Amino acid sequence: MKKAEVGNIIEFRGGLQGIVEKVNENSVIVDLTYMDNYRDLELDQRTVVNHKNYKVIKESAYL
C-alpha cells in the first residue's frame, strides 16, 4: 500500500474523494471540498482517514 503525500487526491469510504492536506503517522487529513457535490452531501470540510482506508487516485503535480 502506498501512503499518500500532501496534495494527492485519495478515494475512501464508498467513493468520497479529497485532497490530502497533512500526513500523520497513522492517518491523513483530507479536504473534501474537492468534490463537485460536496455541499449536497452536507459533510464537514475536512476529515481524518486512516492509511489503511484509502487509495491514491492521483498524485500531486507539485511534488
Buried (B, 14 or more C-beta within 10 A) or exposed (E): EEEBBBBBBBBBEEEBBBBBEEBEEEBBBBBBEEBEEBEEEEBEEBBEBEBEEBEBEEEBEEE
